[in-house]
Amino acid sequence: MELGIIRFPQSGKTTLFNALTRGNVPTGISGGKMAIHTAVVDVPDRRLGVLAGMFQPQKVVHAKVTYADIAGLDEKISETGISGPLLNTLSQMDGFIHVVRHYTNPMVPHFSGSVDPERDLTRLETELILNDLIIVERKLERLEQERQRGGFGRDKSQFARDVELFEKLQGLLSEERPLRDVAFSEDEQKILSSYGLLSLKPQLIVVNQSEDQQPIELPTPYASTMQICMPAKLEMDIAQLPPEEAAVFLEEYEIQEPSLDRFIKLSYELLGLLSFFTYGEKEVHAWTLPRGATALEAAGAIHSDMEKGFIRAEVIAFEDLEALGSIAEARNQGKLRLEGKKYIVQDGDVITIRFNI
């Protein structure tokens, strides 16, 4: 899972990146230059600690999330458009964290002359939509050229489906409606996956506030869009403290949990992901899957050989295993189930894949 952090200048994008990753990347104006900082972060999950205590493995492996601090989107984007390298980077993200400025600081003037989070949110959203509209209209032009040439023997029904799909996209984007707000069929999603459409990607909106500001609710009527308010500067300062000092600050400012923990929970929900676990003497391991994935896909996430030689999956819900205290007791109580390749994996499942190759 890779999430790109985007924003207009002086919104606090890099500050948020440092808070999430416990990093110390210098903050400041990028001048519209293309720059990327990435960090791979362990997904905090108390369930791993419980399983580690139960099985005493040599190693504990967390699931991972990658955050990318992406510079290059500036106030002149409506004039210059999104550059090729930047567009390529953005299109590779699984989703966006869109930082919107709400804090006021006379030492850090807003490029538009005033702080207006709703305006800035709408403006950048519009630019993503316009970029997609250009891509879609170019595709329609190529389809029209293909039609005039007779399609060169391509399946006519598939050609007609492509035209229908991209005309649908053109209509939605012309109404300034992001594509993430629309449900596409599995076949349509496969077609669109190669185009890197930016407004199709899920988006977590972060309203960056000062610690003394009250949370606000921005209008975000679209699907696959979530919103959170937080003081990124305070969170960054806390993230860079030793754990014992950070705990004191979290209590003082009545912050229930670090931003990293909250963000990952929201990221998983936004992208429709879940965690399952494997165990053994060597390691306890957390894995990430899309919701709705099967036991066969879980086997493939662990190793391709397991997927090829899949026989069955031994499954127990984490809650049952924690309550019973051991696999042996879970088996005695009938809580350890045998599932086939079509079983839909649930969040928290503890799984052993039986396979033969």
Protein Blocks (a to p, Z undefined) as FASTA:
>chain_A
ZZdddddehiopmmmmmmmnopabdeddeklpacddddddddddfklmmmmmmnopabdc
dddddddddehiafklmmnopafklmmmmmmpgbdcddddfbdcfklccfklpacfklmm
mmmmmmmmmmmmmmmmmmmmmmmmmmmnoonopafklmmmmmmmmmmmmmmmmnopafkl
pccdfklmmmmmmnopaklpccdddddddfkbccdddddfbghiacddddfklmmmmmmp
cfklmmmmmmmnopabafklmmmmmmmmmnopacdddddfkbccdddddehiafklmmmm
momklmmmocbdcdddfklmmmnopaklmmmnopaccddfklccdehiacdddddZZ
